[in-house]
Amino acid sequence: MSSDKNEVQFENYMKEMPWLALPFAQRELVQILSKMFGVKGIPALILLDGDTGEVISKNGRSAPLPRSECGGGSPEQLLLLVAQRLVWRE
């Protein structure tokens, strides 16, 4: 999700970032999700269970990571691991 103020800012930012984002035009969905997960500022990283949708952590940037999942690495490493396994469901 993005907190950019306009689509040009969003597009420029996303050119530099390795992760996926909701399209800028889906601002209403961004607001709904921010409220749902209690996002108060940026950056924020909410970790969800991909099978159940349950919240693992609302503070994923400092959540301890299980060694079995990502070698005990940083949240950024986990994010890359998740992105590699990402499956879009409609």
C-alpha positions in Angstrom: 0.0 0.0 0.0 1.2 3.5 -0.7 0.9 6.8 1.1 2.0 8.8 -1.8 0.0 12.0 -2.5 -0.4 11.6 -6.2 0.1 9.0 -9.0 3.4 10.5 -10.3 5.0 10.2 -6.8 3.6 6.6 -6.6 5.0 5.6 -10.0 8.4 7.1 -9.3 8.7 5.4 -5.9 7.6 2.0 -7.2 10.3 2.1 -9.9 12.9 1.9 -7.1 11.1 -0.7 -4.9 11.2 -4.5 -5.2 7.8 -5.2 -3.7 4.2 -5.2 -5.0 1.7 -2.5 -4.2 -2.0 -1.9 -4.7 -2.6 0.4 -7.7 -2.7 4.1 -6.8 -6.2 4.3 -8.0 -7.4 1.9 -5.2 -7.1 4.6 -2.6 -10.3 3.6 -0.9 -9.0 0.0 -0.4 -5.8 1.4 1.0 -7.8 3.4 3.6 -9.9 0.3 4.5 -6.9 -1.9 5.0 -5.0 0.8 7.0 -8.0 1.1 9.3 -8.4 -2.7 9.5 -4.8 -3.3 10.5 -4.4 -0.1 12.6 -1.7 1.4 10.4 -0.8 4.8 11.9 2.3 5.7 10.0 4.9 4.5 7.5 6.7 2.3 7.0 4.5 -0.4 8.4 4.8 -4.2 7.8 1.9 -6.4 8.7 2.6 -10.1 8.6 -0.3 -12.4 7.7 -0.6 -16.1 7.6 -1.0 -16.9 3.9 -3.3 -19.8 4.5 -5.6 -18.4 7.1 -5.3 -14.7 6.7 -4.7 -14.4 10.5 -2.4 -11.6 11.6 1.0 -12.9 12.7 2.3 -9.5 13.7 1.2 -5.9 13.3 4.8 -4.9 13.9 6.5 -7.0 11.3 9.5 -4.7 11.1 10.7 -5.8 14.5 9.0 -9.2 14.8 11.4 -12.1 15.6 11.5 -14.4 12.6 11.6 -18.2 12.9 15.0 -19.6 11.6 13.2 -22.4 9.8 11.3 -19.9 7.6 14.0 -17.5 6.5 17.3 -18.5 8.2 16.7 -16.1 11.1 17.1 -13.1 8.8 15.7 -9.6 8.8 12.0 -8.7 8.1 13.2 -7.5 4.7 14.6 -10.9 3.9 11.2 -12.4 5.0 9.4 -10.0 2.7 11.5 -11.1 -0.2 10.8 -14.7 0.7 7.1 -14.0 0.8 7.2 -12.1 -2.5 8.9 -15.1 -4.1 6.1 -17.4 -2.9 3.3 -14.9 -3.6 0.2 -16.4 -5.3 -2.6 -14.1 -6.5 -6.0 -15.4 -5.6 -9.1 -14.0 -7.2 
